[in-house]
């Protein structure tokens, strides 16, 4: 019997269209096995979090993000590192989505990957994202860690991921996230 197709929601922490993290996300979508679909959600239209606004009701884009998170089988975060942490726009999206009632991250399988031009591969941002999600009861996949360092050497001029080792890690991350998702669903 064929396994059911899983739907992952990808959230990129970079707004810049030419960012290495958007390139990494495009690579993940292209490398996904047939039993996984990946949909990307653009967080750029989200307003800055404001409790006064939320008290009047979620803005339409926020409501849409919350619904997409709730409908997804798992979440894939792709994030750069800004000032040793996660980008403000990603934290803003998480803050909006996590407000009551019924915050949709609760119990959700998750994975993270990131790229940077330097040596860290966005590792500190990934660590901080995991810390944030502990409070929201997100269930992160631990391995493999996908920290794409020296990103300029891993992508070509057209934005294609050319590094085979990194391509293999992304494939493994997606396969493991699918297994992790199925395992959590079976509980």
N, C-alpha and C positions, 0 to 999 in steps of 0.2 A: 504494500500500500504506500502510495506517495505521501510524503510529509506535506502538511499545509504550507502554503507560501506565507512568509513572514513579511510584515511591512515595518520598515525602520524609518523613523523621522530623523533627518540630519539637521543640526543647527550649527551654523558656522559663526564663530566669534569675530570674524573679520568682515567689515562692510566693503572693503576695497575689492572690486571685481578682479583685479589682477594679482591678488594676494596668493602666496604659496599655500595658504590654508584652503582657499577656494579651489586651487589646483588639486590639492590632496583630496578634497571632497569629490571633485569630478572623477578623480582616479578611483576612489572607493565605489562610486556609482557604476563606473565601467567594469570594475573587477568583481562586483557582487555576483555570487553564484545564482543560478536560475531560481532557486527557492527563496530568494530575498529580493524585495523591491525597496529602493531607497528614494524617499521624497525629501527634498531640501526645503526648509522654511526660511524665508528672508526676514530677518529681524530688523532690518533698516527702518521700516515704517513705524515701529513701536515708539510711542512717545516716552519721554523720561517718566519714571515711576513717580506717581503723585497720589498719595492716599486720599486727598480731597476729590480727585477725579474718580478714583476707584469707588469711593463711597457713593457716587452717583451711578455707578455701573461700569463694567469693563468696556473700554473703547473697542470698536469692532475688530481691529487687528489683534488686540489682546485676546478677545474671545475666540477668534479664529486660531491663534497659537495654542490656547488651552485645549481646544477641541482636537487639534491635530496631535498634541501630546497624548491626550486621553485615548485617541483612536489607534495610536501606533503600538505595535508589539514591543518595540524597544527604541531607545534614543541613541543616536550617534552624535557626539559633540566633536567638532573639529575646530581647534582654537589656537590662535597665536598666544604669545606671552607679551604682556605690556607691563613694564616696570615690575618685573618679578611676580606677576600675578595674572589673573584672567582679565580680559578686556572689560571695560565698563559697560559696553553695549551688550555683552553676553550676560553679565550680572544683572543688568536692567531687565533683560528678557526673562531671566529666571525669577527675579523679584516679582514681575508682573504675573507670570504664570503660576507662581506658588501661593498667591493670595487666596484666602478662603472665599467662598466655600469650595470644598472638594478639590484641593490642589492635585493636579494630575500626575505629578512625579512620584507619588506614593507607591512604592512597590515596583516601580518600572525598571526593567533591565536597561543598563546603559553601558556605553563604552566611550572612550575618548582617544583622540589622536591629535597631533599638532605638528606644525612645521615652523622653523625659524631659520634665518640666515646665519645665526651663530651656532654655538656648540650645544646649547641646552635642548634644542628640539621642542621647546615649550613645556619642558618637564615641570617647572614650578607652577605654571598655569594649570596644568593637568592635576597636580597635587592639590592646589587650592580649590579647583572645581570639585574634586572628590570630597574635600572638607565641607563645602557648601551642601553637597548632596546627601551627606550623612544626616543632616538635620531634616532634609526633605524625604528621607527614607528611599532614596534611589539606590539600586543594587548594581554597582559597577562590576564589570568584568575586570579581572586583574591582569590577565596575560593574553596576548603579548602586549607589551608597551610599545606604542608607535610614536616615537619622538624623532621626527625627521629633521636632523641637524644639517647645517650647511646646505640649505634647501636649494640654493642657486645651482648647485652641482647635481641635483637630483631631477631637475625638470629642464626640458628643452625650451627653446625660444617660443614655441607655440603653447607652452604650459602643460605639456604631456609629461607624466612621470616616467622617466627612462631608467631609473635605478631598479634593477630586478630584485635586489634584496628587500628594498622598501615595498615594492609591489607584492612580494611574498608575505611580508608582515601584515600589510593591509588585508590581503585575502584571508590570512589566518585569523586576524581580528574579527572579520565579518563572519567567518565560519564558527568561531568560538562564541561570538555574540548570539548567533542563531541557536547554538547548542545550549547556551546559558538561558536564553529566552524560553526555550522549550522546557528546560529543567524547572525554571521558576513557574511556568504555567501548569506543570504537572503537580505542583504542590497542593 
